[in-house]
Amino acid sequence: MTDEAVSPLHRRMIEDMTIRKFAPKTQHHYYAIGSSDVRGSIG
């Protein structure tokens, strides 16, 4: 994961997944799903 423009909530989500030893690919998918959910609820 990169550190570019990550909200505190997403940073926490990434940290939690890392602690729980989620695979990087799983982290990426969960992050992408979370991002699309947030964008969908805003507009």
N, CA, C and O atoms as a printed pandas DataFrame, in Angstrom:
     atom_number atom_name residue_name chain_id  residue_number  x_coord  y_coord  z_coord
0              1         N          MET        A               1    0.848   -1.178    0.000
1              2        CA          MET        A               1    0.000    0.000    0.000
2              3         C          MET        A               1    0.895    1.242    0.000
3              4         O          MET        A               1    2.016    1.228    0.508
4              5         N          THR        A               2    0.369    2.292   -0.575
5              6        CA          THR        A               2    1.116    3.542   -0.599
6              7         C          THR        A               2    0.564    4.494    0.446
7              8         O          THR        A               2   -0.515    4.273    0.997
8              9         N          ASP        A               3    1.312    5.553    0.712
9             10        CA          ASP        A               3    0.894    6.529    1.717
10            11         C          ASP        A               3    0.282    7.783    1.096
11            12         O          ASP        A               3    0.119    8.787    1.790
12            13         N          GLU        A               4   -0.057    7.752   -0.183
13            14        CA          GLU        A               4   -0.550    8.953   -0.844
14            15         C          GLU        A               4   -2.001    9.249   -0.472
15            16         O          GLU        A               4   -2.895    8.452   -0.756
16            17         N          ALA        A               5   -2.226   10.386    0.157
17            18        CA          ALA        A               5   -3.571   10.887    0.479
18            19         C          ALA        A               5   -4.483    9.844    1.118
19            20         O          ALA        A               5   -5.595    9.609    0.645
20            21         N          VAL        A               6   -4.013    9.230    2.182
21            22        CA          VAL        A               6   -4.808    8.223    2.879
22            23         C          VAL        A               6   -5.463    8.868    4.094
23            24         O          VAL        A               6   -4.789    9.494    4.912
24            25         N          SER        A               7   -6.779    8.713    4.206
25            26        CA          SER        A               7   -7.497    9.289    5.337
26            27         C          SER        A               7   -7.116    8.553    6.621
27            28         O          SER        A               7   -6.632    7.423    6.560
28            29         N          PRO        A               8   -7.326    9.170    7.772
29            30        CA          PRO        A               8   -7.020    8.499    9.040
30            31         C          PRO        A               8   -7.769    7.166    9.193
31            32         O          PRO        A               8   -7.223    6.200    9.726
32            33         N          LEU        A               9   -9.011    7.123    8.725
33            34        CA          LEU        A               9   -9.787    5.890    8.816
34            35         C          LEU        A               9   -9.177    4.781    7.955
35            36         O          LEU        A               9   -9.063    3.638    8.399
36            37         N          HIS        A              10   -8.792    5.118    6.735
37            38        CA          HIS        A              10   -8.173    4.110    5.873
38            39         C          HIS        A              10   -6.800    3.697    6.403
39            40         O          HIS        A              10   -6.421    2.529    6.317
40            41         N          ARG        A              11   -6.060    4.662    6.950
41            42        CA          ARG        A              11   -4.752    4.324    7.537
42            43         C          ARG        A              11   -4.946    3.309    8.670
43            44         O          ARG        A              11   -4.191    2.343    8.778
44            45         N          ARG        A              12   -5.955    3.531    9.509
45            46        CA          ARG        A              12   -6.253    2.619   10.606
46            47         C          ARG        A              12   -6.646    1.240   10.074
47            48         O          ARG        A              12   -6.227    0.213   10.609
48            49         N          MET        A              13   -7.457    1.232    9.011
49            50        CA          MET        A              13   -7.884   -0.016    8.387
50            51         C          MET        A              13   -6.668   -0.803    7.879
51            52         O          MET        A              13   -6.578   -2.015    8.076
52            53         N          ILE        A              14   -5.747   -0.110    7.233
53            54        CA          ILE        A              14   -4.540   -0.749    6.714
54            55         C          ILE        A              14   -3.687   -1.288    7.860
55            56         O          ILE        A              14   -3.188   -2.410    7.785
56            57         N          GLU        A              15   -3.519   -0.497    8.917
57            58        CA          GLU        A              15   -2.741   -0.933   10.075
58            59         C          GLU        A              15   -3.363   -2.178   10.710
59            60         O          GLU        A              15   -2.655   -3.124   11.056
60            61         N          ASP        A              16   -4.678   -2.172   10.860
61            62        CA          ASP        A              16   -5.369   -3.329   11.449
62            63         C          ASP        A              16   -5.194   -4.574   10.594
63            64         O          ASP        A              16   -4.965   -5.662   11.123
64            65         N          MET        A              17   -5.300   -4.425    9.283
65            66        CA          MET        A              17   -5.132   -5.587    8.405
66            67         C          MET        A              17   -3.697   -6.101    8.439
67            68         O          MET        A              17   -3.461   -7.306    8.356
68            69         N          THR        A              18   -2.739   -5.179    8.562
69            70        CA          THR        A              18   -1.338   -5.583    8.645
70            71         C          THR        A              18   -1.082   -6.360    9.934
71            72         O          THR        A              18   -0.411   -7.392    9.917
72            73         N          ILE        A              19   -1.612   -5.867   11.043
73            74        CA          ILE        A              19   -1.453   -6.547   12.328
74            75         C          ILE        A              19   -2.051   -7.954   12.270
75            76         O          ILE        A              19   -1.504   -8.893   12.848
76            77         N          ARG        A              20   -3.175   -8.090   11.569
77            78        CA          ARG        A              20   -3.855   -9.391   11.462
78            79         C          ARG        A              20   -3.267  -10.266   10.364
79            80         O          ARG        A              20   -3.778  -11.348   10.077
80            81         N          LYS        A              21   -2.173   -9.779    9.744
81            82        CA          LYS        A              21   -1.427  -10.512    8.728
82            83         C          LYS        A              21   -2.244  -10.820    7.470
83            84         O          LYS        A              21   -2.111  -11.893    6.883
84            85         N          PHE        A              22   -3.090   -9.869    7.064
85            86        CA          PHE        A              22   -3.790  -10.007    5.790
86            87         C          PHE        A              22   -2.741   -9.879    4.678
87            88         O          PHE        A              22   -1.808   -9.083    4.783
88            89         N          ALA        A              23   -2.902  -10.652    3.640
89            90        CA          ALA        A              23   -1.991  -10.580    2.498
90            91         C          ALA        A              23   -2.123   -9.209    1.832
91            92         O          ALA        A              23   -3.202   -8.616    1.853
92            93         N          PRO        A              24   -1.034   -8.701    1.241
93            94        CA          PRO        A              24   -1.089   -7.396    0.580
94            95         C          PRO        A              24   -2.206   -7.309   -0.467
95            96         O          PRO        A              24   -2.855   -6.270   -0.589
96            97         N          LYS        A              25   -2.432   -8.370   -1.207
97            98        CA          LYS        A              25   -3.482   -8.361   -2.228
98            99         C          LYS        A              25   -4.858   -8.220   -1.569
99           100         O          LYS        A              25   -5.716   -7.501   -2.080
100          101         N          THR        A              26   -5.071   -8.892   -0.452
101          102        CA          THR        A              26   -6.334   -8.788    0.277
102          103         C          THR        A              26   -6.519   -7.368    0.790
103          104         O          THR        A              26   -7.612   -6.809    0.697
104          105         N          GLN        A              27   -5.449   -6.779    1.335
105          106        CA          GLN        A              27   -5.512   -5.401    1.822
106          107         C          GLN        A              27   -5.912   -4.463    0.694
107          108         O          GLN        A              27   -6.748   -3.578    0.877
108          109         N          HIS        A              28   -5.314   -4.662   -0.464
109          110        CA          HIS        A              28   -5.619   -3.807   -1.605
110          111         C          HIS        A              28   -7.092   -3.914   -1.988
111          112         O          HIS        A              28   -7.741   -2.897   -2.234
112          113         N          HIS        A              29   -7.624   -5.126   -2.039
113          114        CA          HIS        A              29   -9.023   -5.322   -2.408
114          115         C          HIS        A              29   -9.962   -4.722   -1.366
115          116         O          HIS        A              29  -10.937   -4.060   -1.722
116          117         N          TYR        A              30   -9.682   -4.944   -0.093
117          118        CA          TYR        A              30  -10.531   -4.382    0.961
118          119         C          TYR        A              30  -10.501   -2.855    0.907
119          120         O          TYR        A              30  -11.530   -2.198    1.063
120          121         N          TYR        A              31   -9.310   -2.301    0.684
121          122        CA          TYR        A              31   -9.168   -0.851    0.604
122          123         C          TYR        A              31   -9.957   -0.310   -0.591
123          124         O          TYR        A              31  -10.648    0.703   -0.476
124          125         N          ALA        A              32   -9.851   -0.984   -1.730
125          126        CA          ALA        A              32  -10.566   -0.553   -2.938
126          127         C          ALA        A              32  -12.077   -0.604   -2.720
127          128         O          ALA        A              32  -12.793    0.308   -3.134
128          129         N          ILE        A              33  -12.559   -1.650   -2.080
129          130        CA          ILE        A              33  -13.995   -1.776   -1.803
130          131         C          ILE        A              33  -14.437   -0.659   -0.852
131          132         O          ILE        A              33  -15.475   -0.035   -1.070
132          133         N          GLY        A              34  -13.664   -0.411    0.183
133          134        CA          GLY        A              34  -13.986    0.648    1.135
134          135         C          GLY        A              34  -13.988    2.011    0.467
135          136         O          GLY        A              34  -14.856    2.837    0.751
136          137         N          SER        A              35  -13.038    2.255   -0.411
137          138        CA          SER        A              35  -12.967    3.534   -1.114
138          139         C          SER        A              35  -14.163    3.729   -2.027
139          140         O          SER        A              35  -14.728    4.820   -2.094
140          141         N          SER        A              36  -14.549    2.678   -2.728
141          142        CA          SER        A              36  -15.690    2.816   -3.643
142          143         C          SER        A              36  -16.983    3.003   -2.855
143          144         O          SER        A              36  -17.879    3.714   -3.311
144          145         N          ASP        A              37  -17.098    2.383   -1.689
145          146        CA          ASP        A              37  -18.281    2.578   -0.847
146          147         C          ASP        A              37  -18.380    4.028   -0.382
147          148         O          ASP        A              37  -19.467    4.606   -0.384
148          149         N          VAL        A              38  -17.282    4.604    0.005
149          150        CA          VAL        A              38  -17.266    5.984    0.484
150          151         C          VAL        A              38  -17.609    6.932   -0.660
151          152         O          VAL        A              38  -18.424    7.841   -0.501
152          153         N          ARG        A              39  -16.986    6.716   -1.807
153          154        CA          ARG        A              39  -17.263    7.589   -2.958
154          155         C          ARG        A              39  -18.721    7.463   -3.389
155          156         O          ARG        A              39  -19.341    8.451   -3.782
156          157         N          GLY        A              40  -19.262    6.265   -3.316
157          158        CA          GLY        A              40  -20.650    6.048   -3.721
158          159         C          GLY        A              40  -21.640    6.734   -2.789
159          160         O          GLY        A              40  -22.705    7.169   -3.225
160          161         N          SER        A              41  -21.300    6.831   -1.523
161          162        CA          SER        A              41  -22.227    7.427   -0.556
162          163         C          SER        A              41  -22.152    8.956   -0.555
163          164         O          SER        A              41  -23.059    9.624   -0.058
164          165         N          ILE        A              42  -21.079    9.503   -1.108
165          166        CA          ILE        A              42  -20.924   10.955   -1.125
166          167         C          ILE        A              42  -21.719   11.566   -2.275
167          168         O          ILE        A              42  -22.377   12.590   -2.093
168          169         N          GLY        A              43  -21.668   10.960   -3.436
169          170        CA          GLY        A              43  -22.260   11.591   -4.600
170          171         C          GLY        A              43  -23.449   10.939   -5.056
171          172         O          GLY        A              43  -24.053   11.373   -6.037
